[in-house]
Amino acid sequence: MRILVTGSSGQIGTNLALRLQRDGHEVFGVDKRLNTWTEEFRYLLQDLTAPGGVGDDYPPTDLVVHLAAHAKVHELVREPRRALENAIMTFNVLEYCRTNELPLVFSSTREVYGDVHRFEEYGEATADFAFTESPYSASKIASEALIYSYARCYGLRYLVFRFSNVYGRYDNDLSRMVRVIPLFTQRLLRDEPITVYGGGDKTLDFTYIDDCVDGLARGAEALGTDKVVNETINLAYGQGNTIVRAAELIGAALGVQPEIVFTPALLGEVTHYVADIRKARDLLGWEPQVPLEEGIPRAVAWFREHPEHAADFVGDWVPQEADFKVATH
Ligand SMILES: NC(=O)c1ccc[n+]([C@@H]2O[C@H](COP(=O)([O-])OP(=O)(O)OC[C@H]3O[C@@H](n4cnc5c(N)ncnc54)[C@H](O)[C@@H]3O)[C@@H](O)[C@H]2O)c1
């Protein structure tokens, strides 16, 4: 297939584009930033929030994978306009799909479930917009809603994937995008203490990048061949791990004992999530391969091989009182 990947300079976009090319697909990317990792696929530099929409500067395409977004939860609490930009990007991409009759794969998030501590495992049907936790969640719920409406009104064919804490390869550009595993790795490498926002029992479902990309690649093929159409699917490892456990595994990979400081959760943050991944298994024959104990050593090894991408890191952002969540449940 000829596949257009938006957000192709980002972590998931770069990994996905390379994987799709290896699978024999023809990939074309779009991002507003240069790709600092690879020159192995073609892409256009474009801001997808532009009022004119996506435009016509693209080669013919069979399917679109829309990954471009402002992807940091707390950053959007501080700058909610970016949430609106996420929704505008999705709208522009949807219009492109409508005009060109293209199927769409979309990157949503476990944030759409909120931080409600209602379940042990979160199945796809349990999302409810009444639990919207942050402007970022709102931007993804709005994007999902637009997609479902385009399916009903214009016959759009889609797959929506909900990811959770994707880590590994191409995520250590710390001056741009501070994520917990690269951040802890950098801090522990410098012998600095690490901060866990949300307490010692904060539990998340960490997903190794290759598992996420494998699900997306299977989804693109299934949608492109009409085998799986109009479904919303969790893509995660399907197991909860505390952040403390992640920190210990990073410490073990680096041979250091982490010193951990605990604070309340930040506004907008999810503090408990474990995905129900049965739907991805059933529909796509997908099975995650990399548990956290194997993924973290791989991610840390990658980080150490590419220190240049972390070089500009000047330290973690320091939260103010107003950045912390007031308990609501
Ligand atoms: N990585 C995760 O843990 C995770 C979890 C849940 C959902 N997601 C979603 O998956 C998608 C990909 O995430 P990622 O981890 O690769 O993030 P990323 O930030 O590495 O990549 C997103 C890319 O989108 C681009 N972009 C942002 N605004 C743009 C614009 N106006 N025009 C063109 N390009 C623009 C950025 O430059 C960036 O390269 C995002 O939509 C994100 O919300 C990621």
The ligand as a MOL file (V3000), in Angstrom:
LIG
                    3D

  0  0  0     0  0            999 V3000
M  V30 BEGIN CTAB
M  V30 COUNTS 44 48 0 0 0
M  V30 BEGIN ATOM
M  V30 1 N 3.9760 7.7390 22.9870 0
M  V30 2 C 2.9570 7.4720 23.8010 0
M  V30 3 O 3.1380 6.9690 24.9200 0
M  V30 4 C 1.5380 7.7630 23.3700 0
M  V30 5 C 0.4800 7.3220 24.1820 0
M  V30 6 C -0.8290 7.6000 23.7880 0
M  V30 7 C -1.0810 8.2590 22.5940 0
M  V30 8 N -0.0320 8.6930 21.8260 0 CHG=1
M  V30 9 C -0.3580 9.4130 20.5860 0
M  V30 10 O 0.3690 8.8290 19.5080 0
M  V30 11 C 0.7420 9.8340 18.5690 0
M  V30 12 C 2.2410 9.7840 18.3170 0
M  V30 13 O 2.9080 9.9880 19.5470 0
M  V30 14 P 4.4880 10.0930 19.6750 0
M  V30 15 O 4.8490 9.4570 20.9530 0
M  V30 16 O 5.1450 9.6270 18.4290 0 CHG=-1
M  V30 17 O 4.6260 11.6780 19.8610 0
M  V30 18 P 5.7190 12.6660 19.2430 0
M  V30 19 O 5.5750 13.9750 19.8870 0
M  V30 20 O 7.0580 11.9900 19.2940 0
M  V30 21 O 5.2460 12.7770 17.7270 0
M  V30 22 C 4.1820 13.6290 17.3200 0
M  V30 23 C 4.6540 14.3810 16.1040 0
M  V30 24 O 3.5920 15.2260 15.6620 0
M  V30 25 C 4.1950 16.3960 15.1400 0
M  V30 26 N 3.2680 17.5220 15.1220 0
M  V30 27 C 2.7490 18.1780 16.1880 0
M  V30 28 N 2.0070 19.2120 15.7720 0
M  V30 29 C 2.0540 19.2080 14.4130 0
M  V30 30 C 1.4860 20.0260 13.4040 0
M  V30 31 N 0.7230 21.0930 13.7330 0
M  V30 32 N 1.7190 19.7420 12.1090 0
M  V30 33 C 2.5060 18.6770 11.7840 0
M  V30 34 N 3.0740 17.8610 12.6890 0
M  V30 35 C 2.8540 18.1230 13.9910 0
M  V30 36 C 5.3620 16.6850 16.0840 0
M  V30 37 O 6.3220 17.5220 15.4810 0
M  V30 38 C 5.8630 15.2700 16.3810 0
M  V30 39 O 6.9550 14.9050 15.5530 0
M  V30 40 C 0.2640 11.1630 19.1600 0
M  V30 41 O -0.9650 11.4990 18.5710 0
M  V30 42 C 0.0780 10.8560 20.6310 0
M  V30 43 O -0.8940 11.7010 21.2150 0
M  V30 44 C 1.2640 8.4510 22.1860 0
M  V30 END ATOM
M  V30 BEGIN BOND
M  V30 1 1 1 2
M  V30 2 2 2 3
M  V30 3 1 2 4
M  V30 4 1 4 5
M  V30 5 2 4 44
M  V30 6 2 5 6
M  V30 7 1 6 7
M  V30 8 2 7 8
M  V30 9 1 8 9
M  V30 10 1 8 44
M  V30 11 1 9 10
M  V30 12 1 9 42
M  V30 13 1 10 11
M  V30 14 1 11 12
M  V30 15 1 11 40
M  V30 16 1 12 13
M  V30 17 1 13 14
M  V30 18 2 14 15
M  V30 19 1 14 16
M  V30 20 1 14 17
M  V30 21 1 17 18
M  V30 22 2 18 19
M  V30 23 1 18 20
M  V30 24 1 18 21
M  V30 25 1 21 22
M  V30 26 1 22 23
M  V30 27 1 23 24
M  V30 28 1 23 38
M  V30 29 1 24 25
M  V30 30 1 25 26
M  V30 31 1 25 36
M  V30 32 1 26 27
M  V30 33 1 26 35
M  V30 34 2 27 28
M  V30 35 1 28 29
M  V30 36 1 29 30
M  V30 37 2 29 35
M  V30 38 1 30 31
M  V30 39 2 30 32
M  V30 40 1 32 33
M  V30 41 2 33 34
M  V30 42 1 34 35
M  V30 43 1 36 37
M  V30 44 1 36 38
M  V30 45 1 38 39
M  V30 46 1 40 41
M  V30 47 1 40 42
M  V30 48 1 42 43
M  V30 END BOND
M  V30 END CTAB
M  END
